[in-house]
Amino acid sequence: MLRTQRGFTIVELLVVIVVIGILAAVTIVSYQGVQKKAYNAQIISGVSQYLKIIESYKAIVGRYPQTTREIAGDSIAMVCLGKGYSGGGCGVVTGKSTYEDTSFNTELATIASGSAISGVNLAVGPESFVGAVYGIDTTDLSHASTGFARTIQYALFGATTDCKIPGAWSYMMQTNPAMIACELDLEIVPAR
């Protein structure tokens, strides 16, 4: 008696491989979208918490907390919001490297303390952010007549993403990959 063995043809195997490849691609794209949304939620939550701490500080002390660079008279006086950033730095803002500021964090600790908002670096145009930054920076003249303001700045994934925090506005967009830089002006400061 003659036996025939039945197996899969090459065409059937190729169809299965193509289907698996399509499913894998869809899963990876979906996962990346979820990661970006989670990152944005983390940043928005962290910035909102620091905003409450900073506003509470102002209500108690009568002024916003100052950065070491601000006290030294630097025209651009930005610091990382929080502590625990890799290497103590959190990006480049207006051409200046931005670092954790022990004095600033000590001042804020009289109200509450916090850790680094994120460990992910987002580069939007010439600026890059890990988490968020705070301090005095140049700003759009339509937002501050002097061209300088005390700000909180952060970046989010997505070209159509609004800044998600009341009063914050986008000042820079990038399309590949899609990102937006946001600024929340706390007060206008004199030209420096």
N, C-alpha and C positions, 0 to 999 in steps of 0.2 A: 504494500500500500504506500502510495506516494503522499508525503506530507508537504503542505505549503505553509511557509511562515508568513504571517501578516504583520507588517510594521508600518511606521509612518513614512510617508513619502517626503522627499526633500521639500516640495511645495508646502505641505502641511507644517513641517517644522519651521520653515521660513515665515509662514503666516503667524504661528505662535510667537516667534521671536519678535516680529514687528509689533504685534499686539502688546507684548510685555514691554517693549521699548516705549511705545506710546503711553502706556499706563505709568511707567517710571517717570517720563518727562512731565506729565500732568501733575504727578505727585510732588516732584521737585519744585516746580513752579508754584504750586499751591503752598508748599512748606515755606518757600522764600517769602511769599506774600504775608503769611502768618507771622514770620519772624520780624518783618518790617513793621507790621501793625503793633506787635508786642514792644518793639524798640520805641516807637512813637508814644505808646501809652506810658512806658517807663519814663521817658523824657518829660512828657507833659505832667505826669504826677510829681516827679522830682522838682521840676521848675515851680509848679504850683505850691509845693510844700516850702521851698526856699523863699518864694515870694511872700508867703504868710509870715515866715520867720523874720524876713527883712522888714516888712511893714510893721510887725510887732515891735521890733527893735526901734524903728523910727518913732512909734507911738510912745514908747517908754523913755527913750533917750532924747528925743526931739530932733534927731537928724538921722540920715541913712548911715550905715557903717562905712568907714573909710578903709581903703586898701593901702598897703604900705607904699605902693607906687604913687597913689594920690597924695599921701602925706609928704612924699619926697618931691612933689610938684610935677611929676610926669604928665604930659598931655594925654597920653593913652595909658590908663591905669586899670587894666583888667586883671581879674584873678579867677581861678577855678572855683566853682560853687561846690563846696564840700572838700573832703580829704580822702585820700586813698587811691588817687590816680596813679597809674603805672609811671614810675619815674618822676612823680610829682608834677607832671605837666598835663595840660588838657587842650593844647592846640595853639593855633596862630590866629590872632585877631588884629586887623589893621596893620599887618606886617610885624607884629610883636609876638614873641613866644609868651604864652600865658601859663602861669604856674600856681600851685597851691600857695596860699598866703597864711602863715601861722598866726600872725597878729589879727588878721581879719577873722579867721576861724575862731580865735579866742574871744574876740569881741562878740561874735554871733553866739558863741556857746553860753553867754550870759542869758540868752533867751532859749535856745535849743541848739542841738548839734546834729550834723548829718554827715553821711558818707558820700563818696563820689556817686553821681547820678547814673553814670554808665561807663563802660569800658570800651565802647565802640567808637572809632574815629570816623567822622563824616567830613569829607572835604567838599566844600561848596565854593566853587571859584577859587580865589586865592586864600580863603579862610578855611580853617579846619577846626572841628569841635569834637571833643570827647566829653559828653555830658553837656554842661552849660557853663557860661562865664558871666561875671558880674563886674561892674565898675564903670569908669568914665571912658567914653569912646566918641569918635566922631559919629554924627548921625545926619540924616537927611534934613535939610533946612525946613522942609515942610512940617517936620516933627519938632524941631528945636531951632529957634531963631538964631542961636549962637553957633549952631553946628556941632555942639557937644551936649551929651546927656549922660546921666547915670542910667545904665541899662542892664538888663539881663538878656543874654543872647544864647540861642540854641539852634540846632538843626534837626530837621525831620525828613524821613523818606517820603517821596511822592511829589510830583510836580504840581498836582492840583490840591495838595493838602494845605488847608489854611493853618494858621499858627495855633489854633485851638485854645488859646488863653485870652480872655477878654483884654483888649487894649494892645495886644501884640500884633505886629505887622511884618510881612515878609519883605526883606530888602535884597534878596539875591535868590535866583533860581538856577537850577542846573538840570539839563534834560537827560544826560547819559552818564551815570545813572541818575534817575529822577530824584532830586533833593531840593529842599527849600531851607534858607536860613531865616530865622525869625528874631525880632528885636522887640523888647518891651521897655519902653522909656519910662523911668520912674520919676525923673525930674530933669529939667533943663539946668545946665551948669554954665557958668561964664566961659567964654572962649579962653583957651589955654595956650 
